[in-house]
């Protein structure tokens, strides 16, 4: 098991325990439409999927089937909850951001399954590249809010906010084009990890509110998921003609 594999599994277990402890959806599943049927049942189902999926990934015999089931569940979640949100408000950033987050989780689950099963990891990598696009546009749509999160000891907050947004877009272009894709994937992992460590960890330690705690959990989940995808560039056999998807 690679480091990303272990961290991703541990994150899933943590999300499952969090959902059961709070008897509510873990932050990675939100937002949930009001009036969704069988809400409490769905809360426990999401928690158990995370818990069982994470535990299953820790065992060699169950890792590949567990990753496949998790990928299927995330695909259904995107289809029934994220895609309709985008369809209702295609010009709004928030639905696209939600779809991008779920797409990243799905990309990690598929990449992990493909790597373990000896299948092409390219579909997961392409999905990851597509997920980076709303990550980048979110920085531009909420540029002032993003700049305000930059630690005070760093200069040029607005410039850093623009730079990180462009970095996600550049990573998306590299991954989708298959040029320096592995480098782009690892740099995006680094960016997410730094954002978690430099922004959300200090905020949570200073006195976590509900919003800060939620964003911290999401940031950790995104970082570990991105790590899995980055590791997939050297894990499984590439699809025909996809040899350029890894960095030189």
N, C-alpha and C positions, 0 to 999 in steps of 0.2 A: 504494500500500500504506500502510495506517495503521500507527502505531507498534506497537499490539498484535499486528497481523498479523506484523510483522517479528520481534518478540520471541518470539512463539509458535513461528514457524518456526525461529528460532535455538535455542530450548529443545529442540525436537524433534531437531534435528541433534545437539545436545550429548548428549541422552539416547541417541541411536543410537550415537554414538561411545563413550559410557560403557559401554553394554552389550557392544559388541565388545571394548573394551579389557579389561574385567573378565571376559569370557566368562560373564556371568551376567545375570539380569534387572535392568534399571535399577529403582530404587526405586519408580517409578510403577506398575510391574506387580505388585508384591508385595502381599500374600503369595500364594505359589503352593502348592497342595496337594501334600503328599508323594506320590511315586509317579506324578506326572503323566506320561503316555506321551510319548516323544520330547522329553524335556525340553531337551536340547541344541539340537535343531532349533528348538524353540519360542523358546529364548533368542535365537538368531540371527534368527529371523523377526521378533520384537519389535524387535530392534535395527535391522533393515533397514527395517521399516515406519516407525520414527521417522526414520531417516536419509533414506530416500527421500521420505517425506512432508514433512519439513522442507525438503529441497532443492527439491521440487516446488512448495512454497508460495512460493518465492522468484521463480518465473517466472510471468508472467501467464497464458500458455497452459495451463500445467499446474496452476495453483493450485486452481481449482474441482474438477477431477477428483481431484486429490490429497487435498483436504479431504474429498471424498465417500468415497473409499476408506478414509481414516483413520477417519471416522465409522463406517463399516461394521465395521471391525476392532474398534473400541472397543465397539460395540454387541454384537458376538459375545463379546468378552472379559467384558463385564458379564453376559451371559446364561449363559456356561459357568463362570465363576469367582466372580463377586460375588453373583449372585442365589442360587445354591446355598448359599453361606456364610450368607446371611441366613435362608434356609429351615431350615438346620440349627440355628441359634441366634438366633431372632428377637428374643429379649429381651436379647441381648448388644450392647454398643455397637460393638465393633470391626468386626463384619461390616457394620454400617450405615455406619460411617465409610469403609470400603473401597469400598462401593457409591457413597457420596456423592462420593468422589474420582474414581472412574471416570466417574460421571455428569457431573461438571464437565468432565473432558477431552472427553467426548462432546459436551456442550453447546457447547464451544468449536469443535470440528471441524464440527458441523452449522451453527452460526451463521456460521462463516466461509464454508462452502460456500454457504449460502443467500444471504449478502450478495454473494458473487461471482457467483452464478448468477441473481440477481434474484428469489429466492424468499422466502417469508415466513420471517423469523427468529424468529417467536414460539415455535415448538416448542423451539428451543434455549434461549430465555429461560425458558420454563416449566421445562425440565429443570434449568436452572441454579438456579431458585428452589427446586425440590425438593431439589437437592444441598445447599443452605444449611441445611436442617433438621438433618441429622445432624452438620453442622459445629457448629451451636449446641448440640445435645444432648451432643456430646462434651465441650464445656467444662464442662457440669454434671456429667456422669458422672465426669470426672477433674478436678474443681474444684481440688483441692489441688495436683495435678501441674501444672495450667495456671498457677495462682498462683505456683508456684515458678519458672516460666520468665520471669515479668515482671522486667525489669531492676531491679537493686537500687536505682538512683537514683530510681525512680518510687515514689510512696507508694501505700498501700491496694491491695496486690497482690490480695487476695481480691476486692475490689470491682471491680477492673479485669477479673479473670477472669470474674466474673458479667456485667459490662457487655458484654464482647466476645461472650459466648455469646448474650445477649439481642439483640445487634446483628445476629448472623447470622439469628436467628429473625425479627426485624423485617424484615430485608432479604428473606427468603423470603416473608413475608406481602405486602410491597409489590409484589414482582415477580409473584407469582402472582395478586394482585388487580388488577394493572395500574394501580396508583396510586403515583405518584412512583417508578415502576419504574426509570427510567434513573438517577435520583439514588441509589436504593438499590443498584443494580448498581455504580456508581462508588465509592460509600462502602465497599462490601464489597471492592472491589479495593484501595482505600486501606488498609483494615484488614489484608488479607493481605500487602500490600507492607510495611507498618510492622512486622508480625510477623516477616517475613523479615529486614528490616534491623535491627531492634532486638533480636531474640532469637537467630535462628540464625546470622547473620553473626558476631556477637561470639563465640558458642560455637565455631563452626568455626575462627575465627582463633586462639582460645585453645589449640587442639590438638584437631582433629577426631577423634572416635571414629566407629565404624561407624554408631551410631545417630544421632549429631548430623549426620553427612554425609548420611545417608539422608533425614532430616527436612528438611535444608536444600534438597536437590534437589527433594523433593516440594513444599516451600513455594514455590520458584521456579516450578515447573511449574503449580501451582494459581494463582499470581498472574498469570502470563502468560495462562493459559487464561481466567481471569475477565476480564482486560482485553479479550480478543477478544469475549466476550459483551457487555460494556459498550459496546464500539464498535458492536456490531450494531444498537443502538437507532436509529442514524441512517444505516445503510448500505443497507438494502434496503427494498423496498416492504412495508408491513405487510399482514397478512392482513385480510380483511373483518371489521370490527367490532373490530379490535385497536388502533385509534388511541389508546386510552387507555393503552397499554402504555408509552408514553414519558412522561417527566416533563413537567409543564406548561410 
